[in-house]
Amino acid sequence: MPGMGSVTHGKPAAAWLMVMSLALVGQTAFGYPEFQQYVQKSSGRTVNCALCHEHPDGPEGLKPGQIGSLTAEEMDRLNRARAAFQPGQTVDSPILNDFGDAIIRTLGKQQLLLLRQSPEKLPAALGTESDLDQDSIPDADEYVAGTHPLDPNSGQPWRLFLNNLKRFAFHVAMLVAATLFGLYGLNNFLRWFEASAAETTEHGLEDAEAFRRVETVTHEASRRSRSAAEAGP
């Protein structure tokens, strides 16, 4: 029947509007724990709400960065961020940090709500271009690893080491060169010192031998002089 077809087509739209409405109501006090739970399970790290929010305890409360502390201007910013259902919109939420804002700006609220059912798909949706803390580890990778995408000192140690090695390759090369030249110079100095000491020792031995010879000759001359004096005319 025609009427049935119209109702059937209208159900998905109505259901989607209901989901959006519930999501907007739910956002008043709560974040999205599904993502936090996934990160903790996949990384084995303890992760709090500070991964995406301004306050580590999440958006609910009266502390700075929580909804209860917002001014009228901040509430206006919050509502605009909540309405950013499509990607590419300007997002400056007072309860989200830069990473949280970047997620909404990149995906849009609509896709983020869908990803709540599959939080493991968020990294692929974010891509690998964004690196907010510029530690050469994409924000999506830091999300999976449970490290903070806004802290350049937070990351998998081996990756941080390799990335920093690449970043400061010139300085490392200069340091290695200076060390090698220093060791080379020190080695040559020690060789020179050893040769000088050996030469000094050799000269000292020659001088001692010459002194003994002079002493012997002098002693012999003195002995002969005494013998001649005792023999008389």
SVG drawing of the C-alpha trace seen along z (x, -y; Angstrom):
<svg xmlns="http://www.w3.org/2000/svg" viewBox="-2 -35 166 40">
<polyline fill="none" stroke="black" stroke-width="0.4" points="0.0,0.0 1.2,-3.5 0.8,-4.6 3.0,-1.8 5.8,-2.8 5.8,-6.3 5.9,-5.2 8.7,-2.7 10.8,-5.4 10.2,-7.8 11.3,-5.5 15.1,-5.8 14.9,-9.6 12.8,-9.6 15.1,-7.2 18.1,-9.3 16.5,-12.5 15.7,-10.6 19.4,-9.5 20.6,-13.0 18.2,-14.4 19.2,-11.9 22.8,-12.6 22.4,-16.3 20.7,-15.7 23.3,-13.2 26.1,-15.6 24.9,-18.0 26.7,-16.0 28.6,-13.1 31.4,-12.3 31.8,-9.2 33.3,-6.5 33.3,-4.0 36.4,-5.5 38.2,-5.7 37.4,-2.1 38.7,-1.0 42.0,-2.9 42.5,-1.3 41.8,2.2 43.9,1.9 46.9,0.1 46.9,1.5 47.3,-2.0 45.2,-3.9 43.6,-6.7 41.3,-9.5 39.1,-12.0 42.0,-14.4 42.7,-12.6 40.0,-14.7 38.6,-16.9 39.9,-20.0 39.4,-18.4 40.6,-14.9 37.4,-14.1 35.3,-14.8 32.7,-17.4 30.5,-16.9 31.1,-19.1 31.9,-22.6 35.7,-22.7 37.4,-24.7 36.8,-23.0 33.6,-21.4 30.1,-22.4 29.1,-23.8 31.8,-26.4 31.0,-27.8 30.2,-31.4 27.4,-32.5 30.0,-33.0 31.5,-29.6 28.0,-28.0 27.4,-29.6 30.7,-28.1 29.7,-24.7 26.3,-24.8 28.0,-25.7 30.4,-22.8 27.6,-20.5 25.8,-21.5 28.8,-20.8 27.3,-17.6 29.2,-17.8 33.0,-17.8 35.0,-20.9 33.3,-23.3 35.0,-25.5 35.1,-23.9 36.2,-25.6 34.5,-23.8 35.3,-25.0 35.1,-21.4 37.3,-19.8 41.0,-20.1 42.6,-20.7 42.5,-17.0 38.8,-16.8 38.1,-19.8 40.2,-18.3 38.1,-15.1 34.8,-17.0 36.3,-19.2 37.6,-16.3 34.7,-13.9 31.7,-15.9 29.5,-15.0 27.3,-12.8 30.1,-10.4 31.5,-10.5 28.2,-9.4 28.1,-6.4 31.7,-5.5 30.6,-5.1 29.5,-1.6 32.9,-0.9 35.5,-3.0 38.3,-0.9 37.5,-2.5 38.2,-6.0 42.0,-6.0 41.3,-5.1 38.6,-7.8 41.0,-10.4 43.8,-9.4 47.5,-10.0 48.0,-13.6 47.3,-15.3 50.1,-15.6 49.1,-18.3 52.1,-18.0 54.5,-17.6 56.4,-14.6 56.2,-12.9 53.6,-10.4 50.2,-10.8 47.4,-11.7 45.5,-8.6 48.4,-6.4 48.7,-8.1 45.0,-7.4 45.5,-3.7 48.7,-3.6 47.0,-5.5 49.6,-8.3 48.6,-12.0 48.4,-13.6 49.1,-17.0 52.2,-16.1 55.4,-15.8 57.0,-13.8 54.2,-11.3 54.6,-8.5 56.0,-5.1 59.6,-5.4 61.2,-3.7 59.2,-5.8 60.0,-9.0 63.7,-8.0 63.8,-7.3 61.7,-10.4 63.9,-12.6 67.0,-11.0 65.7,-11.9 64.7,-15.4 68.1,-16.2 70.2,-14.1 72.5,-17.1 73.1,-17.9 73.8,-14.2 76.2,-14.0 78.1,-17.1 78.3,-15.7 79.6,-12.4 82.2,-14.1 83.3,-16.4 83.7,-13.3 85.7,-11.4 87.9,-14.4 88.3,-14.9 89.3,-11.2 91.7,-11.5 93.3,-14.6 93.6,-13.0 95.1,-9.9 97.7,-11.9 98.5,-13.9 99.0,-10.8 101.3,-9.4 103.3,-12.6 103.5,-12.6 104.7,-9.0 107.3,-9.7 108.5,-12.9 108.8,-10.9 110.8,-8.2 113.1,-10.7 113.6,-12.5 114.3,-9.2 116.8,-8.3 118.6,-11.6 118.6,-11.2 120.3,-7.8 122.9,-9.2 123.7,-12.1 124.0,-9.7 126.4,-7.5 128.5,-10.5 128.6,-11.7 129.8,-8.3 132.5,-8.3 133.7,-11.8 133.7,-10.7 135.7,-7.6 138.3,-9.6 138.5,-12.2 138.9,-9.5 141.6,-7.7 143.5,-11.0 143.3,-11.7 144.6,-8.3 147.6,-8.6 148.4,-12.0 148.4,-10.6 150.6,-7.7 153.1,-10.0 153.3,-12.1 153.9,-9.1 156.7,-7.9 158.6,-11.2 161.6,-12.5"/>
</svg>
